Amino acid sequence: MARKPFIAGNWKMNMTVATGTQLIKDLAPLVKDANCDVALCVPAILVPAMTEAAKGTNIAIGAENVHWAASGAYTGEVSAAMLKDYGVKYVIIGHSERRQYFGETDETVNRRVLAALSAGLTPIMCIGETLSQREAGETEAVITRQLDTDLQGVEDITKIVIAYEPVWAIGTGRTATDEQAEETIAFIRRRLAEMYCPKCAEQVIIQYGGSMNAGNCKGLMAQPDIDGGLIGGASLKLDFAKIVNWDK
């Protein structure tokens, strides 16, 4: 069975209720005939309003993070059940900015992934290497270590979306070439086949998450192992529709 492409936006710490609602209103008619799944992952405080704004459209709403505990003394955190209450379908876990600025580790990524799965959310699990790691030829070792730890205890890999985001290509304007992205994502799929089974690995949606935009999406999406994109800055404007409709 062919994998259905998946384009997800990551608003990061941007938008308000008014600007986000307007963007979804403007985007909806532009992406309604998309040949892929479409989602916007938004700040937690905007989830209720954006869920309402997206009603009746093919745009799913996701979150940008989730805590691993069901409840408790974790001031400022949001649980999977809270997100589920508002109809959230996807949650980004382990984004490089969470790893870089907020102390996220492979171990905490794993705990968040398991919590999301337990609540019926689909994790968009981010992995990827830094520039120094790539230049040292360590990309495959880094990816292997991340997958081995981040997926510990995960029984059904097909319930997870993986976003390969070379850290050196996020917010820098630099993008991996089509060939670089395909090479690493193909490696991720091979590693998943070793960890689970070849048939399972073939069903996993693997996105590219390093500065995909309207100008480079066609080449990236033409690669056999790239199933979509996790889009940052370009998801904050109508250009997002051009990425969603890369095949038109």
C-alpha positions in Angstrom: 0.0 0.0 0.0 1.4 3.4 -1.0 2.1 5.8 1.8 -0.1 8.9 1.8 2.1 12.0 2.0 1.7 14.2 5.0 2.5 18.0 5.2 2.5 19.5 8.7 3.1 23.1 9.7 4.9 24.0 12.9 4.0 27.5 14.0 6.5 27.5 16.8 5.9 30.6 19.1 4.0 32.6 16.5 0.4 33.7 15.8 -2.5 35.0 17.9 -6.1 33.9 17.9 -6.9 36.5 15.3 -4.0 36.0 13.0 -4.1 32.2 13.2 -7.9 32.1 12.6 -7.5 34.3 9.6 -4.7 32.2 8.2 -6.7 29.0 8.5 -9.7 30.7 6.9 -7.5 31.8 3.9 -5.7 28.4 3.7 -8.7 26.2 3.8 -10.0 26.7 0.2 -6.4 26.5 -1.2 -5.7 23.1 0.3 -9.2 21.5 0.3 -8.3 19.3 -2.7 -4.8 18.2 -1.5 -3.6 14.8 -2.2 -2.0 14.5 1.2 -2.8 14.8 4.9 -2.5 18.3 6.2 -1.9 19.6 9.7 -0.9 22.7 11.6 0.9 22.2 14.9 0.2 25.3 17.0 1.1 26.7 20.5 -0.9 25.0 23.2 -2.7 28.1 24.2 -4.0 28.4 20.6 -5.2 24.8 20.3 -8.9 25.5 21.3 -9.3 28.4 18.9 -7.5 26.8 16.0 -9.5 23.6 16.4 -12.6 25.7 16.1 -11.2 27.6 13.1 -10.3 24.3 11.3 -13.7 22.7 11.8 -15.2 21.5 8.5 -11.8 21.7 6.7 -9.3 19.0 5.9 -6.7 20.7 8.2 -6.0 18.8 11.3 -4.7 20.6 14.4 -1.6 19.4 16.2 0.4 20.5 19.3 4.1 21.3 19.5 4.9 19.4 22.7 3.4 17.2 25.3 4.4 16.1 28.8 5.0 12.5 29.7 2.9 12.5 32.9 -0.9 12.1 32.9 -1.2 14.7 35.6 0.7 16.2 38.5 2.9 19.0 39.8 4.4 20.0 36.5 3.7 23.8 36.4 3.4 25.1 32.8 3.1 21.7 31.1 0.3 20.2 29.1 -0.7 16.5 29.2 -1.8 14.3 26.3 -5.3 14.0 27.7 -5.7 17.8 27.8 -4.7 17.9 24.1 -7.0 15.0 23.3 -9.9 16.9 24.9 -9.6 19.6 22.2 -9.5 17.2 19.3 -5.7 17.3 18.7 -4.5 14.6 16.4 -0.8 15.1 16.2 2.0 16.2 18.5 5.6 17.2 17.7 8.0 15.6 20.0 11.8 16.1 20.2 12.1 19.1 17.9 15.7 20.3 17.7 14.7 23.5 19.4 13.3 21.6 22.3 16.5 19.6 22.5 18.7 22.7 22.1 17.0 25.2 24.3 14.9 23.2 26.8 17.0 20.2 27.7 15.1 17.6 25.8 17.0 14.3 25.7 16.4 11.0 23.9 15.1 9.6 27.1 12.5 12.3 27.6 11.5 12.1 24.0 10.9 8.4 24.5 8.7 9.1 27.6 6.7 11.7 25.7 6.2 9.4 22.7 4.9 6.7 24.9 2.5 9.1 26.6 1.2 10.4 23.3 0.6 6.9 21.9 -1.1 5.8 25.1 -3.6 8.7 24.6 -4.2 7.9 21.0 -2.2 10.9 19.6 0.1 10.5 16.7 3.7 11.6 17.5 5.7 13.5 14.9 9.0 12.4 16.3 12.0 14.6 15.3 15.5 13.3 14.8 18.6 14.6 13.1 22.2 15.5 13.3 24.1 18.8 13.9 26.5 20.3 11.3 29.6 19.1 13.3 28.2 15.6 13.5 27.5 15.5 9.7 31.0 16.9 8.9 32.5 14.2 11.2 30.7 11.5 9.3 28.5 10.6 12.3 25.1 11.1 10.8 24.1 7.4 10.7 25.5 6.8 14.2 23.5 9.7 15.6 20.3 8.6 13.8 20.8 5.0 15.1 21.3 6.2 18.6 18.2 8.4 18.5 16.0 5.8 17.0 17.1 3.1 19.4 16.4 5.3 22.5 13.4 7.4 21.3 11.5 4.3 20.2 12.2 2.1 23.2 9.0 0.3 24.2 7.1 1.3 21.1 5.4 -1.8 19.7 3.7 -0.5 16.5 6.0 1.8 14.6 3.3 2.5 12.0 1.5 4.7 14.6 4.4 7.2 14.6 5.4 9.9 12.0 9.2 10.5 11.9 10.5 13.9 10.9 14.1 14.0 9.8 15.4 17.4 10.5 19.1 18.1 10.0 19.7 20.6 12.8 22.0 22.6 10.6 19.2 23.3 8.1 16.6 24.6 10.6 16.0 28.3 10.5 19.3 28.8 8.8 18.1 29.0 5.2 20.3 26.1 4.4 18.6 23.0 3.1 19.9 19.5 2.6 20.0 18.7 -1.1 17.3 16.4 -2.4 20.0 13.6 -2.5 21.2 14.3 1.0 17.7 14.2 2.4 16.8 11.0 0.5 20.0 9.3 1.5 19.4 9.8 5.3 15.7 9.1 5.2 16.3 5.9 3.3 18.8 5.0 6.0 16.1 5.7 8.7 13.7 3.4 6.9 16.4 0.6 6.7 17.1 1.0 10.4 13.4 0.8 11.2 13.2 -2.4 9.1 16.0 -3.9 11.3 14.3 -2.8 14.5 10.8 -3.9 13.5 10.1 -5.5 10.2 10.6 -4.5 6.5 6.8 -4.4 5.9 6.3 -2.1 9.0 9.1 0.2 7.9 7.6 0.6 4.5 4.4 1.9 6.1 6.0 4.6 8.2 5.6 8.2 7.1 8.9 10.0 7.2 9.0 13.7 6.6 11.8 16.0 5.8 12.0 18.9 8.3 14.8 21.2 7.3 13.6 24.4 5.7 11.3 22.9 3.1 9.6 25.7 1.3 7.6 26.5 -1.9 10.8 26.7 -3.9 12.4 23.3 -3.0 9.4 21.1 -2.1 8.9 19.6 -5.6 12.4 18.2 -5.7 12.3 16.9 -2.1 8.9 15.3 -2.5 10.0 13.6 -5.7 12.4 11.4 -3.7 11.1 7.8 -3.1 11.5 7.8 0.7 10.4 11.3 1.5 6.7 11.3 2.4 6.1 14.9 3.3 7.5 17.8 5.3 7.5 19.4 8.7 7.3 23.1 7.7 8.4 25.9 9.9 8.4 29.5 8.7 6.6 28.8 5.5 3.6 27.5 7.4 2.9 31.0 8.8 1.8 32.3 5.4 -0.2 31.3 2.3 3.0 29.8 0.8 2.1 26.8 2.9 -0.6 25.9 0.3 2.0 25.8 -2.4 3.9 23.1 -0.5 0.7 21.2 0.3 -0.1 21.3 -3.5 3.4 20.5 -4.6 2.1 17.9 -7.0 -0.2 20.3 -8.9 
